[in-house]
């Protein structure tokens, strides 16, 4: 049986130097910290601030607008989506069932909280 490579994303309104809602490979799990592979560099994140899964999800992550948001248009409102494939952020209009990413052109389901 092959080794399972876990994936993780930051959850909650915390700034830990990685894009909230984007999925990253876990390079190491420790009791209180997780090392994420972010653009070929290791970033340590408190384990309490991440969701860990065994298979990379294939649906948009919906993120509440962070208090310290940078480069997010005000017109996007209180939430936005993050592509599961390329991590590009996108505006959510209404309550879509699926959205196409303008970056990687992938079509993925949207799971609203």
Biopython code that builds the backbone (N, CA, C, O; Angstrom):
import numpy as np
from Bio.PDB.StructureBuilder import StructureBuilder

atoms = [
    (1, "UNK", "N", (0.852, -1.186, 0.000)),
    (1, "UNK", "CA", (0.000, 0.000, 0.000)),
    (1, "UNK", "C", (0.896, 1.247, 0.000)),
    (1, "UNK", "O", (1.812, 1.340, 0.817)),
    (2, "UNK", "N", (0.646, 2.204, -0.900)),
    (2, "UNK", "CA", (1.483, 3.405, -0.969)),
    (2, "UNK", "C", (1.261, 4.302, 0.240)),
    (2, "UNK", "O", (0.195, 4.280, 0.854)),
    (3, "UNK", "N", (2.290, 5.101, 0.580)),
    (3, "UNK", "CA", (2.157, 6.071, 1.664)),
    (3, "UNK", "C", (1.145, 7.125, 1.263)),
    (3, "UNK", "O", (1.087, 7.541, 0.105)),
    (4, "UNK", "N", (0.353, 7.550, 2.224)),
    (4, "UNK", "CA", (-0.621, 8.601, 1.987)),
    (4, "UNK", "C", (0.047, 9.941, 2.271)),
    (4, "UNK", "O", (0.640, 10.128, 3.333)),
    (5, "UNK", "N", (-0.046, 10.864, 1.334)),
    (5, "UNK", "CA", (0.518, 12.212, 1.506)),
    (5, "UNK", "C", (-0.618, 13.130, 1.907)),
    (5, "UNK", "O", (-1.434, 13.488, 1.057)),
    (6, "UNK", "N", (-0.703, 13.527, 3.173)),
    (6, "UNK", "CA", (-1.812, 14.383, 3.587)),
    (6, "UNK", "C", (-1.733, 15.795, 2.999)),
    (6, "UNK", "O", (-0.674, 16.265, 2.584)),
    (7, "UNK", "N", (-2.878, 16.438, 2.982)),
    (7, "UNK", "CA", (-3.028, 17.811, 2.528)),
    (7, "UNK", "C", (-3.629, 18.619, 3.671)),
    (7, "UNK", "O", (-4.330, 18.073, 4.524)),
    (8, "UNK", "N", (-3.355, 19.917, 3.687)),
    (8, "UNK", "CA", (-3.911, 20.768, 4.737)),
    (8, "UNK", "C", (-4.220, 22.153, 4.191)),
    (8, "UNK", "O", (-3.621, 22.610, 3.218)),
    (9, "UNK", "N", (-5.165, 22.801, 4.843)),
    (9, "UNK", "CA", (-5.471, 24.198, 4.541)),
    (9, "UNK", "C", (-5.697, 24.927, 5.851)),
    (9, "UNK", "O", (-6.139, 24.342, 6.841)),
    (10, "UNK", "N", (-5.390, 26.202, 5.840)),
    (10, "UNK", "CA", (-5.596, 27.040, 7.019)),
    (10, "UNK", "C", (-7.080, 27.346, 7.132)),
    (10, "UNK", "O", (-7.738, 27.671, 6.144)),
    (11, "UNK", "N", (-7.593, 27.239, 8.337)),
    (11, "UNK", "CA", (-8.995, 27.568, 8.608)),
    (11, "UNK", "C", (-9.044, 28.642, 9.684)),
    (11, "UNK", "O", (-8.164, 28.723, 10.541)),
    (12, "UNK", "N", (-10.065, 29.447, 9.629)),
    (12, "UNK", "CA", (-10.226, 30.510, 10.610)),
    (12, "UNK", "C", (-9.551, 31.797, 10.166)),
    (12, "UNK", "O", (-8.853, 31.845, 9.154)),
    (13, "UNK", "N", (-9.779, 32.823, 10.945)),
    (13, "UNK", "CA", (-9.265, 34.155, 10.621)),
    (13, "UNK", "C", (-7.920, 34.367, 11.302)),
    (13, "UNK", "O", (-7.794, 35.141, 12.250)),
    (14, "UNK", "N", (-6.906, 33.647, 10.784)),
    (14, "UNK", "CA", (-5.552, 33.752, 11.320)),
    (14, "UNK", "C", (-4.589, 34.036, 10.180)),
    (14, "UNK", "O", (-4.799, 33.593, 9.051)),
    (15, "UNK", "N", (-3.539, 34.773, 10.481)),
    (15, "UNK", "CA", (-2.531, 35.077, 9.472)),
    (15, "UNK", "C", (-1.278, 34.271, 9.802)),
    (15, "UNK", "O", (-0.557, 34.582, 10.749)),
    (16, "UNK", "N", (-1.030, 33.227, 9.003)),
    (16, "UNK", "CA", (0.129, 32.356, 9.227)),
    (16, "UNK", "C", (0.995, 32.267, 7.973)),
    (16, "UNK", "O", (1.687, 31.270, 7.765)),
    (17, "UNK", "N", (0.959, 33.303, 7.140)),
    (17, "UNK", "CA", (1.820, 33.444, 5.963)),
    (17, "UNK", "C", (1.505, 32.470, 4.836)),
    (17, "UNK", "O", (2.369, 32.227, 3.993)),
    (18, "UNK", "N", (0.327, 31.913, 4.788)),
    (18, "UNK", "CA", (-0.102, 31.104, 3.650)),
    (18, "UNK", "C", (-1.518, 31.523, 3.279)),
    (18, "UNK", "O", (-2.251, 32.064, 4.106)),
    (19, "UNK", "N", (-1.891, 31.273, 2.051)),
    (19, "UNK", "CA", (-3.212, 31.659, 1.561)),
    (19, "UNK", "C", (-4.290, 30.832, 2.262)),
    (19, "UNK", "O", (-4.273, 29.603, 2.212)),
    (20, "UNK", "N", (-5.207, 31.508, 2.901)),
    (20, "UNK", "CA", (-6.304, 30.824, 3.585)),
    (20, "UNK", "C", (-7.185, 30.116, 2.560)),
    (20, "UNK", "O", (-7.515, 30.675, 1.513)),
    (21, "UNK", "N", (-7.556, 28.890, 2.873)),
    (21, "UNK", "CA", (-8.424, 28.123, 1.985)),
    (21, "UNK", "C", (-7.691, 27.315, 0.941)),
    (21, "UNK", "O", (-8.272, 26.384, 0.384)),
    (22, "UNK", "N", (-6.431, 27.629, 0.646)),
    (22, "UNK", "CA", (-5.658, 26.878, -0.357)),
    (22, "UNK", "C", (-5.126, 25.590, 0.270)),
    (22, "UNK", "O", (-4.779, 25.558, 1.451)),
    (23, "UNK", "N", (-5.069, 24.535, -0.537)),
    (23, "UNK", "CA", (-4.577, 23.240, -0.065)),
    (23, "UNK", "C", (-3.080, 23.113, -0.345)),
    (23, "UNK", "O", (-2.613, 23.428, -1.439)),
    (24, "UNK", "N", (-2.336, 22.645, 0.662)),
    (24, "UNK", "CA", (-0.892, 22.447, 0.562)),
    (24, "UNK", "C", (-0.534, 21.039, 1.020)),
    (24, "UNK", "O", (-1.177, 20.483, 1.911)),
    (25, "UNK", "N", (0.501, 20.464, 0.401)),
    (25, "UNK", "CA", (0.997, 19.163, 0.866)),
    (25, "UNK", "C", (1.594, 19.316, 2.256)),
    (25, "UNK", "O", (2.269, 20.300, 2.558)),
    (26, "UNK", "N", (1.331, 18.331, 3.085)),
    (26, "UNK", "CA", (1.921, 18.288, 4.412)),
    (26, "UNK", "C", (3.250, 17.551, 4.296)),
    (26, "UNK", "O", (3.283, 16.394, 3.877)),
    (27, "UNK", "N", (4.337, 18.207, 4.662)),
    (27, "UNK", "CA", (5.632, 17.537, 4.601)),
    (27, "UNK", "C", (5.989, 16.877, 5.927)),
    (27, "UNK", "O", (6.778, 15.933, 5.966)),
    (28, "UNK", "N", (5.395, 17.385, 7.028)),
    (28, "UNK", "CA", (5.653, 16.768, 8.319)),
    (28, "UNK", "C", (4.556, 17.145, 9.304)),
    (28, "UNK", "O", (4.151, 18.304, 9.394)),
    (29, "UNK", "N", (4.082, 16.136, 10.043)),
    (29, "UNK", "CA", (3.100, 16.346, 11.103)),
    (29, "UNK", "C", (3.788, 16.199, 12.448)),
    (29, "UNK", "O", (4.478, 15.211, 12.701)),
    (30, "UNK", "N", (3.597, 17.182, 13.302)),
    (30, "UNK", "CA", (4.112, 17.105, 14.662)),
    (30, "UNK", "C", (2.934, 17.305, 15.609)),
    (30, "UNK", "O", (1.821, 17.596, 15.171)),
    (31, "UNK", "N", (3.178, 17.152, 16.884)),
    (31, "UNK", "CA", (2.077, 17.239, 17.837)),
    (31, "UNK", "C", (1.387, 18.602, 17.791)),
    (31, "UNK", "O", (0.157, 18.667, 17.783)),
    (32, "UNK", "N", (2.151, 19.681, 17.762)),
    (32, "UNK", "CA", (1.553, 21.010, 17.807)),
    (32, "UNK", "C", (1.726, 21.823, 16.527)),
    (32, "UNK", "O", (1.122, 22.887, 16.385)),
    (33, "UNK", "N", (2.550, 21.329, 15.588)),
    (33, "UNK", "CA", (2.840, 22.065, 14.358)),
    (33, "UNK", "C", (2.689, 21.159, 13.150)),
    (33, "UNK", "O", (2.787, 19.936, 13.251)),
    (34, "UNK", "N", (2.448, 21.786, 12.002)),
    (34, "UNK", "CA", (2.411, 21.101, 10.716)),
    (34, "UNK", "C", (3.366, 21.845, 9.794)),
    (34, "UNK", "O", (3.335, 23.074, 9.736)),
    (35, "UNK", "N", (4.210, 21.119, 9.076)),
    (35, "UNK", "CA", (5.069, 21.735, 8.063)),
    (35, "UNK", "C", (4.380, 21.569, 6.720)),
    (35, "UNK", "O", (4.110, 20.449, 6.286)),
    (36, "UNK", "N", (4.095, 22.692, 6.062)),
    (36, "UNK", "CA", (3.441, 22.681, 4.768)),
    (36, "UNK", "C", (4.458, 22.995, 3.674)),
    (36, "UNK", "O", (5.368, 23.800, 3.872)),
    (37, "UNK", "N", (4.296, 22.357, 2.529)),
    (37, "UNK", "CA", (5.133, 22.640, 1.362)),
    (37, "UNK", "C", (4.429, 23.740, 0.571)),
    (37, "UNK", "O", (3.438, 23.491, -0.115)),
    (38, "UNK", "N", (4.955, 24.958, 0.677)),
    (38, "UNK", "CA", (4.361, 26.124, 0.027)),
    (38, "UNK", "C", (5.360, 26.650, -0.994)),
    (38, "UNK", "O", (6.360, 27.272, -0.636)),
    (39, "UNK", "N", (5.082, 26.394, -2.264)),
    (39, "UNK", "CA", (5.977, 26.837, -3.345)),
    (39, "UNK", "C", (7.422, 26.403, -3.108)),
    (39, "UNK", "O", (8.347, 27.210, -3.202)),
    (40, "UNK", "N", (7.600, 25.141, -2.804)),
    (40, "UNK", "CA", (8.921, 24.521, -2.590)),
    (40, "UNK", "C", (9.677, 25.073, -1.384)),
    (40, "UNK", "O", (10.907, 25.032, -1.350)),
    (41, "UNK", "N", (8.957, 25.583, -0.409)),
    (41, "UNK", "CA", (9.589, 25.958, 0.855)),
    (41, "UNK", "C", (8.686, 25.481, 1.988)),
    (41, "UNK", "O", (7.467, 25.402, 1.835)),
    (42, "UNK", "N", (9.298, 25.167, 3.122)),
    (42, "UNK", "CA", (8.539, 24.682, 4.277)),
    (42, "UNK", "C", (8.061, 25.854, 5.118)),
    (42, "UNK", "O", (8.818, 26.771, 5.435)),
    (43, "UNK", "N", (6.785, 25.797, 5.469)),
    (43, "UNK", "CA", (6.191, 26.810, 6.339)),
    (43, "UNK", "C", (5.549, 26.078, 7.508)),
    (43, "UNK", "O", (4.738, 25.175, 7.305)),
    (44, "UNK", "N", (5.905, 26.461, 8.725)),
    (44, "UNK", "CA", (5.309, 25.828, 9.898)),
    (44, "UNK", "C", (4.056, 26.597, 10.305)),
    (44, "UNK", "O", (4.036, 27.828, 10.339)),
    (45, "UNK", "N", (3.008, 25.824, 10.615)),
    (45, "UNK", "CA", (1.717, 26.383, 10.968)),
    (45, "UNK", "C", (1.229, 25.644, 12.213)),
    (45, "UNK", "O", (1.363, 24.422, 12.284)),
    (46, "UNK", "N", (0.668, 26.349, 13.193)),
    (46, "UNK", "CA", (0.107, 25.649, 14.348)),
    (46, "UNK", "C", (-0.965, 24.654, 13.890)),
    (46, "UNK", "O", (-1.843, 24.991, 13.095)),
    (47, "UNK", "N", (-0.878, 23.444, 14.398)),
    (47, "UNK", "CA", (-1.798, 22.382, 13.976)),
    (47, "UNK", "C", (-3.258, 22.740, 14.251)),
    (47, "UNK", "O", (-4.151, 22.300, 13.528)),
    (48, "UNK", "N", (-3.498, 23.522, 15.273)),
    (48, "UNK", "CA", (-4.854, 23.924, 15.622)),
    (48, "UNK", "C", (-5.490, 24.790, 14.530)),
    (48, "UNK", "O", (-6.714, 24.903, 14.465)),
    (49, "UNK", "N", (-4.664, 25.402, 13.674)),
    (49, "UNK", "CA", (-5.163, 26.314, 12.641)),
    (49, "UNK", "C", (-5.315, 25.673, 11.269)),
    (49, "UNK", "O", (-5.537, 26.384, 10.289)),
    (50, "UNK", "N", (-5.202, 24.345, 11.169)),
    (50, "UNK", "CA", (-5.329, 23.695, 9.863)),
    (50, "UNK", "C", (-6.335, 22.554, 9.894)),
    (50, "UNK", "O", (-6.571, 21.919, 10.922)),
    (51, "UNK", "N", (-6.909, 22.326, 8.740)),
    (51, "UNK", "CA", (-7.727, 21.145, 8.485)),
    (51, "UNK", "C", (-6.851, 20.201, 7.673)),
    (51, "UNK", "O", (-6.262, 20.613, 6.674)),
    (52, "UNK", "N", (-6.758, 18.946, 8.086)),
    (52, "UNK", "CA", (-5.907, 17.970, 7.420)),
    (52, "UNK", "C", (-6.777, 16.868, 6.831)),
    (52, "UNK", "O", (-7.666, 16.337, 7.498)),
    (53, "UNK", "N", (-6.506, 16.530, 5.559)),
    (53, "UNK", "CA", (-7.229, 15.457, 4.876)),
    (53, "UNK", "C", (-6.222, 14.542, 4.175)),
    (53, "UNK", "O", (-5.070, 14.924, 3.965)),
    (54, "UNK", "N", (-6.657, 13.344, 3.818)),
    (54, "UNK", "CA", (-5.745, 12.400, 3.163)),
    (54, "UNK", "C", (-5.760, 12.520, 1.646)),
    (54, "UNK", "O", (-4.826, 12.070, 0.983)),
    (55, "UNK", "N", (-6.797, 13.116, 1.093)),
    (55, "UNK", "CA", (-6.910, 13.299, -0.352)),
    (55, "UNK", "C", (-7.221, 14.761, -0.635)),
    (55, "UNK", "O", (-8.091, 15.350, 0.006)),
    (56, "UNK", "N", (-6.514, 15.347, -1.590)),
    (56, "UNK", "CA", (-6.750, 16.755, -1.924)),
    (56, "UNK", "C", (-8.177, 16.925, -2.447)),
    (56, "UNK", "O", (-8.553, 16.281, -3.427)),
    (57, "UNK", "N", (-8.972, 17.779, -1.809)),
    (57, "UNK", "CA", (-10.353, 17.996, -2.254)),
    (57, "UNK", "C", (-10.427, 18.598, -3.647)),
    (57, "UNK", "O", (-9.505, 19.278, -4.096)),
    (58, "UNK", "N", (-11.518, 18.341, -4.311)),
    (58, "UNK", "CA", (-11.762, 18.858, -5.665)),
    (58, "UNK", "C", (-12.971, 19.786, -5.667)),
    (58, "UNK", "O", (-13.797, 19.744, -6.579)),
    (59, "UNK", "N", (-13.065, 20.619, -4.640)),
    (59, "UNK", "CA", (-14.140, 21.615, -4.598)),
    (59, "UNK", "C", (-13.568, 22.925, -4.070)),
    (59, "UNK", "O", (-12.569, 22.938, -3.351)),
    (60, "UNK", "N", (-14.215, 24.018, -4.438)),
    (60, "UNK", "CA", (-13.779, 25.344, -4.008)),
    (60, "UNK", "C", (-13.847, 25.451, -2.488)),
    (60, "UNK", "O", (-14.795, 24.967, -1.871)),
    (61, "UNK", "N", (-12.847, 26.081, -1.889)),
    (61, "UNK", "CA", (-12.900, 26.435, -0.469)),
    (61, "UNK", "C", (-13.555, 27.798, -0.368)),
    (61, "UNK", "O", (-13.186, 28.724, -1.090)),
    (62, "UNK", "N", (-14.522, 27.925, 0.521)),
    (62, "UNK", "CA", (-15.168, 29.210, 0.751)),
    (62, "UNK", "C", (-14.558, 29.809, 2.014)),
    (62, "UNK", "O", (-14.540, 29.174, 3.068)),
    (63, "UNK", "N", (-14.060, 31.038, 1.894)),
    (63, "UNK", "CA", (-13.321, 31.690, 2.971)),
    (63, "UNK", "C", (-14.022, 32.985, 3.353)),
    (63, "UNK", "O", (-14.410, 33.776, 2.493)),
    (64, "UNK", "N", (-14.178, 33.188, 4.661)),
    (64, "UNK", "CA", (-14.681, 34.474, 5.149)),
    (64, "UNK", "C", (-13.571, 35.500, 4.969)),
    (64, "UNK", "O", (-12.400, 35.207, 5.210)),
    (65, "UNK", "N", (-13.937, 36.682, 4.552)),
    (65, "UNK", "CA", (-12.944, 37.740, 4.316)),
    (65, "UNK", "C", (-12.130, 37.981, 5.587)),
    (65, "UNK", "O", (-12.696, 38.302, 6.632)),
    (66, "UNK", "N", (-10.794, 37.827, 5.507)),
    (66, "UNK", "CA", (-9.951, 38.050, 6.688)),
    (66, "UNK", "C", (-9.925, 39.518, 7.099)),
    (66, "UNK", "O", (-10.105, 40.411, 6.271)),
    (67, "UNK", "N", (-9.699, 39.752, 8.375)),
    (67, "UNK", "CA", (-9.622, 41.124, 8.878)),
    (67, "UNK", "C", (-8.448, 41.878, 8.262)),
    (67, "UNK", "O", (-8.482, 43.103, 8.147)),
    (68, "UNK", "N", (-7.400, 41.135, 7.863)),
    (68, "UNK", "CA", (-6.201, 41.774, 7.307)),
    (68, "UNK", "C", (-6.040, 41.475, 5.814)),
    (68, "UNK", "O", (-4.922, 41.332, 5.320)),
    (69, "UNK", "N", (-7.153, 41.383, 5.114)),
    (69, "UNK", "CA", (-7.141, 41.021, 3.690)),
    (69, "UNK", "C", (-6.289, 41.980, 2.865)),
    (69, "UNK", "O", (-6.333, 43.197, 3.046)),
    (70, "UNK", "N", (-5.509, 41.391, 1.950)),
    (70, "UNK", "CA", (-4.670, 42.159, 1.042)),
    (70, "UNK", "C", (-5.050, 41.761, -0.384)),
    (70, "UNK", "O", (-5.229, 40.578, -0.674)),
    (71, "UNK", "N", (-5.170, 42.731, -1.256)),
    (71, "UNK", "CA", (-5.469, 42.484, -2.672)),
    (71, "UNK", "C", (-6.804, 41.784, -2.916)),
    (71, "UNK", "O", (-6.943, 41.050, -3.894)),
    (72, "UNK", "N", (-7.774, 41.998, -2.054)),
    (72, "UNK", "CA", (-9.119, 41.472, -2.275)),
    (72, "UNK", "C", (-10.050, 42.647, -2.549)),
    (72, "UNK", "O", (-10.171, 43.550, -1.721)),
    (73, "UNK", "N", (-10.704, 42.639, -3.699)),
    (73, "UNK", "CA", (-11.616, 43.746, -4.008)),
    (73, "UNK", "C", (-12.731, 43.865, -2.965)),
    (73, "UNK", "O", (-13.321, 42.861, -2.567)),
    (74, "UNK", "N", (-13.010, 45.065, -2.535)),
    (74, "UNK", "CA", (-14.080, 45.323, -1.571)),
    (74, "UNK", "C", (-15.416, 44.804, -2.096)),
    (74, "UNK", "O", (-16.242, 44.320, -1.322)),
    (75, "UNK", "N", (-15.633, 44.903, -3.421)),
    (75, "UNK", "CA", (-16.925, 44.492, -3.998)),
    (75, "UNK", "C", (-17.189, 42.995, -3.830)),
    (75, "UNK", "O", (-18.323, 42.553, -4.015)),
    (76, "UNK", "N", (-16.166, 42.204, -3.484)),
    (76, "UNK", "CA", (-16.377, 40.774, -3.267)),
    (76, "UNK", "C", (-17.186, 40.505, -2.008)),
    (76, "UNK", "O", (-17.746, 39.420, -1.850)),
    (77, "UNK", "N", (-17.251, 41.470, -1.125)),
    (77, "UNK", "CA", (-18.050, 41.301, 0.079)),
    (77, "UNK", "C", (-17.338, 40.526, 1.175)),
    (77, "UNK", "O", (-16.121, 40.623, 1.336)),
    (78, "UNK", "N", (-18.123, 39.750, 1.931)),
    (78, "UNK", "CA", (-17.627, 39.107, 3.147)),
    (78, "UNK", "C", (-17.023, 37.724, 2.944)),
    (78, "UNK", "O", (-16.524, 37.128, 3.899)),
    (79, "UNK", "N", (-17.057, 37.203, 1.722)),
    (79, "UNK", "CA", (-16.483, 35.875, 1.480)),
    (79, "UNK", "C", (-16.005, 35.770, 0.043)),
    (79, "UNK", "O", (-16.411, 36.540, -0.828)),
    (80, "UNK", "N", (-15.135, 34.800, -0.180)),
    (80, "UNK", "CA", (-14.630, 34.533, -1.522)),
    (80, "UNK", "C", (-14.301, 33.049, -1.600)),
    (80, "UNK", "O", (-14.360, 32.340, -0.596)),
    (81, "UNK", "N", (-13.953, 32.582, -2.798)),
    (81, "UNK", "CA", (-13.637, 31.166, -2.997)),
    (81, "UNK", "C", (-12.176, 31.012, -3.409)),
    (81, "UNK", "O", (-11.588, 31.915, -4.002)),
    (82, "UNK", "N", (-11.595, 29.844, -3.084)),
    (82, "UNK", "CA", (-10.219, 29.528, -3.461)),
    (82, "UNK", "C", (-10.245, 28.243, -4.284)),
    (82, "UNK", "O", (-10.783, 27.226, -3.847)),
    (83, "UNK", "N", (-9.659, 28.300, -5.480)),
    (83, "UNK", "CA", (-9.643, 27.151, -6.392)),
    (83, "UNK", "C", (-8.875, 25.984, -5.768)),
    (83, "UNK", "O", (-7.795, 26.184, -5.211)),
    (84, "UNK", "N", (-9.419, 24.771, -5.856)),
    (84, "UNK", "CA", (-8.732, 23.619, -5.278)),
    (84, "UNK", "C", (-7.495, 23.181, -6.060)),
    (84, "UNK", "O", (-6.641, 22.477, -5.520)),
    (85, "UNK", "N", (-7.391, 23.586, -7.314)),
    (85, "UNK", "CA", (-6.261, 23.164, -8.145)),
    (85, "UNK", "C", (-5.117, 24.177, -8.138)),
    (85, "UNK", "O", (-3.965, 23.806, -7.913)),
    (86, "UNK", "N", (-5.427, 25.459, -8.385)),
    (86, "UNK", "CA", (-4.348, 26.450, -8.543)),
    (86, "UNK", "C", (-4.307, 27.502, -7.431)),
    (86, "UNK", "O", (-3.404, 28.338, -7.411)),
    (87, "UNK", "N", (-5.260, 27.474, -6.518)),
    (87, "UNK", "CA", (-5.338, 28.378, -5.358)),
    (87, "UNK", "C", (-5.675, 29.823, -5.715)),
    (87, "UNK", "O", (-5.510, 30.716, -4.883)),
    (88, "UNK", "N", (-6.139, 30.062, -6.923)),
    (88, "UNK", "CA", (-6.557, 31.419, -7.303)),
    (88, "UNK", "C", (-7.839, 31.765, -6.547)),
    (88, "UNK", "O", (-8.719, 30.921, -6.377)),
    (89, "UNK", "N", (-7.933, 33.009, -6.097)),
    (89, "UNK", "CA", (-9.135, 33.476, -5.410)),
    (89, "UNK", "C", (-10.157, 33.982, -6.424)),
    (89, "UNK", "O", (-9.798, 34.474, -7.493)),
    (90, "UNK", "N", (-11.433, 33.854, -6.070)),
    (90, "UNK", "CA", (-12.504, 34.285, -6.967)),
    (90, "UNK", "C", (-13.693, 34.797, -6.170)),
    (90, "UNK", "O", (-13.947, 34.363, -5.046)),
    (91, "UNK", "N", (-14.403, 35.714, -6.769)),
    (91, "UNK", "CA", (-15.627, 36.243, -6.188)),
    (91, "UNK", "C", (-16.721, 35.182, -6.252)),
    (91, "UNK", "O", (-16.801, 34.412, -7.208)),
    (92, "UNK", "N", (-17.554, 35.156, -5.230)),
    (92, "UNK", "CA", (-18.727, 34.270, -5.231)),
    (92, "UNK", "C", (-19.950, 35.141, -5.447)),
    (92, "UNK", "O", (-20.227, 36.048, -4.662)),
    (93, "UNK", "N", (-20.678, 34.862, -6.513)),
    (93, "UNK", "CA", (-21.920, 35.579, -6.793)),
    (93, "UNK", "C", (-23.094, 34.670, -6.474)),
    (93, "UNK", "O", (-23.252, 33.616, -7.091)),
    (94, "UNK", "N", (-23.915, 35.071, -5.516)),
    (94, "UNK", "CA", (-25.089, 34.279, -5.167)),
    (94, "UNK", "C", (-24.710, 32.982, -4.462)),
    (94, "UNK", "O", (-23.861, 32.960, -3.571)),
    (95, "UNK", "N", (-25.371, 31.888, -4.890)),
    (95, "UNK", "CA", (-25.146, 30.565, -4.302)),
    (95, "UNK", "C", (-24.902, 29.544, -5.409)),
    (95, "UNK", "O", (-25.747, 28.679, -5.641)),
    (96, "UNK", "N", (-23.764, 29.627, -6.095)),
    (96, "UNK", "CA", (-23.520, 28.722, -7.223)),
    (96, "UNK", "C", (-23.277, 27.284, -6.767)),
    (96, "UNK", "O", (-22.755, 27.045, -5.678)),
    (97, "UNK", "N", (-23.657, 26.345, -7.604)),
    (97, "UNK", "CA", (-23.385, 24.931, -7.347)),
    (97, "UNK", "C", (-21.968, 24.580, -7.791)),
    (97, "UNK", "O", (-21.314, 23.717, -7.204)),
    (98, "UNK", "N", (-21.499, 25.273, -8.854)),
    (98, "UNK", "CA", (-20.143, 25.058, -9.355)),
    (98, "UNK", "C", (-19.646, 26.353, -9.982)),
    (98, "UNK", "O", (-20.429, 27.227, -10.356)),
    (99, "UNK", "N", (-18.316, 26.454, -10.089)),
    (99, "UNK", "CA", (-17.699, 27.629, -10.702)),
    (99, "UNK", "C", (-16.498, 27.172, -11.510)),
    (99, "UNK", "O", (-15.846, 26.180, -11.182)),
    (100, "UNK", "N", (-16.217, 27.921, -12.583)),
    (100, "UNK", "CA", (-15.020, 27.659, -13.369)),
    (100, "UNK", "C", (-13.938, 28.646, -12.944)),
    (100, "UNK", "O", (-14.198, 29.839, -12.789)),
    (101, "UNK", "N", (-12.727, 28.136, -12.756)),
    (101, "UNK", "CA", (-11.595, 28.977, -12.363)),
    (101, "UNK", "C", (-11.072, 29.727, -13.584)),
    (101, "UNK", "O", (-10.875, 29.135, -14.646)),
    (102, "UNK", "N", (-10.852, 31.011, -13.433)),
    (102, "UNK", "CA", (-10.309, 31.810, -14.526)),
    (102, "UNK", "C", (-8.819, 31.544, -14.731)),
    (102, "UNK", "O", (-8.273, 31.846, -15.792)),
    (103, "UNK", "N", (-8.159, 30.977, -13.713)),
    (103, "UNK", "CA", (-6.730, 30.683, -13.815)),
    (103, "UNK", "C", (-6.456, 29.376, -14.531)),
    (103, "UNK", "O", (-5.880, 29.371, -15.619)),
    (104, "UNK", "N", (-6.869, 28.249, -13.920)),
    (104, "UNK", "CA", (-6.556, 26.923, -14.470)),
    (104, "UNK", "C", (-7.664, 26.380, -15.366)),
    (104, "UNK", "O", (-7.488, 25.334, -15.992)),
    (105, "UNK", "N", (-8.809, 27.072, -15.440)),
    (105, "UNK", "CA", (-9.967, 26.703, -16.266)),
    (105, "UNK", "C", (-10.708, 25.472, -15.755)),
    (105, "UNK", "O", (-11.604, 24.968, -16.432)),
    (106, "UNK", "N", (-10.347, 24.979, -14.564)),
    (106, "UNK", "CA", (-11.041, 23.834, -13.985)),
    (106, "UNK", "C", (-12.448, 24.202, -13.549)),
    (106, "UNK", "O", (-12.700, 25.332, -13.133)),
    (107, "UNK", "N", (-13.365, 23.243, -13.645)),
    (107, "UNK", "CA", (-14.754, 23.429, -13.211)),
    (107, "UNK", "C", (-14.949, 22.571, -11.976)),
    (107, "UNK", "O", (-14.810, 21.349, -12.034)),
    (108, "UNK", "N", (-15.277, 23.220, -10.837)),
    (108, "UNK", "CA", (-15.370, 22.524, -9.569)),
    (108, "UNK", "C", (-16.654, 22.910, -8.835)),
    (108, "UNK", "O", (-17.188, 24.003, -9.021)),
    (109, "UNK", "N", (-17.136, 21.988, -7.998)),
    (109, "UNK", "CA", (-18.290, 22.259, -7.165)),
    (109, "UNK", "C", (-17.929, 23.302, -6.100)),
    (109, "UNK", "O", (-16.769, 23.447, -5.713)),
    (110, "UNK", "N", (-18.951, 24.015, -5.646)),
    (110, "UNK", "CA", (-18.795, 24.964, -4.544)),
    (110, "UNK", "C", (-19.602, 24.421, -3.386)),
    (110, "UNK", "O", (-20.794, 24.142, -3.520)),
    (111, "UNK", "N", (-18.953, 24.275, -2.256)),
    (111, "UNK", "CA", (-19.645, 23.815, -1.044)),
    (111, "UNK", "C", (-19.678, 24.974, -0.070)),
    (111, "UNK", "O", (-18.702, 25.263, 0.622)),
    (112, "UNK", "N", (-20.832, 25.631, -0.034)),
    (112, "UNK", "CA", (-20.980, 26.776, 0.851)),
    (112, "UNK", "C", (-21.161, 26.281, 2.292)),
    (112, "UNK", "O", (-21.815, 25.265, 2.528)),
    (113, "UNK", "N", (-20.576, 27.010, 3.252)),
    (113, "UNK", "CA", (-20.715, 26.587, 4.664)),
    (113, "UNK", "C", (-22.132, 26.781, 5.158)),
    (113, "UNK", "O", (-22.429, 26.481, 6.314)),
]
sb = StructureBuilder()
sb.init_structure("model")
sb.init_model(0)
sb.init_chain("A")
sb.init_seg("    ")
for serial, (resi, resn, name, xyz) in enumerate(atoms, 1):
    if name == "N":
        sb.init_residue(resn, " ", resi, " ")
    sb.init_atom(name, np.array(xyz, "f"), 0.0, 1.0, " ", f" {name:<3s}", serial, name[0])
structure = sb.get_structure()
